[in-house]
Amino acid sequence: MELKDNERLDYVNDSLSLIQNTEGLTFGTDALLLAGYIRSGYGTATELGGGTGIISMLLASRGKAKRISCVEIQEEYAELIGRNISHNGLDDKVGCVLSDIREYTAAECDLVFTNPPYMRADTGRQNKISKKNIARHEIHGGLSDFLGAAKRLLRWGGDFYAVYRTDRLTDMISEMRLSGIEPKRLTTVHADTISPPSMFLIEGRRGGGVGLRVTMPLFIYSDPSHKEYSEDMKYILEHGEFKEDFAVK
């Protein structure tokens, strides 16, 4: 495997290895948790904003979806996703599409998932490296654009999943409903048992009935010093999915 400047090869979950650009955003807890939160049994799926492609590859390696289209606007990252897919032998399950999610159209699918930029374009500390800025800020589309794309791509009754920051929870739920995607399950994520939530995971259904289940919270660590993972987090790391306690009943 030949790496380019500013690239490294990391081994991650499910025996996957990931080429990452050290000047861009790298694989983190949010991607790992979203991959674990998504249920199994989907046919076709679309990821909006692929990054390195790790979430799509995790879903494919776990058999959670049969065929995944990974949509990425940055040419450099689209090329990186393609290399990661081929390097892990997943070309028959995952494909990368270079496109703006605001313009992307395709046949309806069963599942849409995303880890979208969480900061408005005119807020927060701007990163000098443009690819990080694009990944963190809503430069190429805000929540309304991502949810509009999800509505356009999802079949009636199809499912939507996202991971996002808690200070944007109201925005997420509002945009989901405006797009005809009803929130069905919500899980807050906390660093430990005494910290407020830093992010949330949400599942919705296009055309779903009213009724949101807020699950028990997920604590990543069992202690404030962050030396020991919680039992729930250990389960996710080992099995690649959440315990049944977090499922919709």
N, C-alpha and C positions, 0 to 999 in steps of 0.2 A: 504494500500500500504506500503510494507516494503522496506525501503531504505537501501542500503549498505553504508559503510563508504565512505566519500567524495562524497556523492550524495545529491541532493536536488530536490524537486518537484516544478516546476514553472508552473503557468498558463499563456498560451500564446494566440494567436489569434484563432478565430473560436472555442472557447470553448474547446480547446485541452489543456491537461496538459502534461508536459514534464519532464521526469527524466533526470537530467543532472549530469555529473561528474564534480565536482568543480575543479579537477586537469586537465581537458581537455578543449577544446574549447567549448564555450557555444553558445546558440542561439543568433544571432545578426542580424543587419540590412541587411547584404548581403543576408542571407537566406530568410528573409521576402520579400525582393525586388524581388529575383529570382522567388519565388513562385507566386508573383503578376504579374510578367512579362510574364510568360508562359500562353498562350492562352488556352481556353477550347476546348473540343471536341475530345480528343485523346482516343484511345482504349488502347493499351498496351504501357507501358513506362518503362524506366530504368534510375535509378539514379546511377551515377558513383561516389563512395565515399560518403557513407551515413551519417557519423558522428553520430548524435543522431536520424536521421530519420525524422527530423522536416519538411524538404521541401517535401518529399514524402507524409507525413501525411497531410500537408496543401493542397496539390494538390488533395489527395483522399477525404478529407472532403469537398472540394469545387466542387467535381465532374469533375475536369479538365481531369482526366484520369480514365479509368475503372479498370485497374490493373497495379500495379507498382512493379517492382523488384528493391530493394535497395541493391546495391553491396558495401560491406565494407571489407577491408583487415584486420583490427584489430579485433581480436576475442572478446576482451572486449567490443568494440563498437558494433559489430554485435549482441552480446547478449543483449546489452542495447537497440538497435533498436527493437529487438524482443519484449522486455518488454514494450517499449513505444507503439508499435503497438497494442499489446494485451490490455494494460491499457486503450487505447482510443477506443477499439472495432473496429479496422480497419483490422482485420486478413483476411477478405474476399476481401480486396482491395489492401493491401500492404504486400509484403513478403520480408524478408531479406536473402541475399546470402552472405556467408563468402567466399570471393574470391579476388584474385589479378585482378584488371581490365585489366592488360596486358594479362591475360590468360582466362578471362571469355568469354564464348560463350553461346549463347542461340538463340532461334527463333527470327527472325527480328521483330522489334517493330516500333511503330509510332513516338515515342518521346524518346530522350535521353537528360538528363540535368545534370549539374554538377556545383559544387562550389569547384574547384580543388585547391590543394596547389599552392600558388602564388609565392613562393620563390624557386630559384634553390637550389639544395642540398648543394652546397659549398658557398652560399652567405648568408648574413644577420646574425642576432644574433641568435645563436643556443639556444633553450630552453632546460633546464636540464630535464624536464619531457618529456619522449620520445613520448608519445601520442600527445602532442602538437607539437612537432617537426615534426612528421609524417604528421600531419594535415596541417602544414604551409609550409613545405619544400618538394621538389620533390624527396623524398627518395624512394618511391615505384612507380615511374613513373612521367614523365614530360608531358608537353602539347602534344607532339607528341604521347605519349602513350594513353592519354585520348582521343585525336581525332581519333587515330587509332581504339580504342575500339568503339567509336561512329560510325565510318564508318562500322565496322564489324557488329554492332547491328542494325543500322537503315535500314529500307526498303528504296527503291528508292523513293524519294519525302518526306521522313520523316524529322522531324524537330529536331534541336539541339539548346539548350539554355545553357548559362553560365553566371556567374558573376565573374569578375576578376579585378585585379588592373590595373590602367591606364598605368603604366610604362611597362606593358607587352602586350599592345594592338597590337603592330606590330607582336609580337610572335603569339598571338591568331589568328589574321587574316591570317597570313602566314600558320600556321598549319591547319587551317580550309580548306583553298584552296588546300593544298597538300593532304588532306584527301578526297577531292571531296565534301566538305560541303561548299556551297557558302554563305557568309555573306549576310543577307537580311535586318536586322534592328539593329541599334546601339543606345544606350542611355547612355550618361554620367551622373554620379551621383555626386553632389556637396553637401558639408555640408551646404552651404548657398550661397547667390547670389554673394559674393565677393571672394569665395574660388575656387581654381582650382579643377577639378574633382579628386576624390580619388578612384573611381572604375567605371566600366562600365558594362552594361548588353548587351548581344548580342544574336541574333537569326540567325540561318542559316538553309539551306535546302540541304539535300543530293541530288546532281544532279540538283540543282536550277540554273536558269539563272543568268547572271551577272546583278548586280544592288543592291546597298546598300543604304538604307534610314537611314540617321542620324536624329533622332527625336529631338524635343526640349529637353533641359537638364532637369533633375530632381533635384530640390533643396529640401533637406530634411527639412531645417529650413528657415523661412522667415526673420529671423533677425540674425545678427552676434553674438549675445549673446546666441543663440540657446535655447531661451525660448519658442518659438512658432513654431509649425510645419507649413510648407507651405500648401496651399490648396490642392496641388497635393498629398502630403504625407498623409494628413488627409483622402483623398479619398481612397488611398491604404490601410490604416489602417482600414477604415470602411468597404470597399467593397472587399478587398482581391485581387484587380486587378488594373491595371493602367487605367486612363481615355482614352477615344477614341483618344485623341490628340496624344497619344504615339503609336497608332496602325499603322501597315503598310497599306497604302492606294493604 
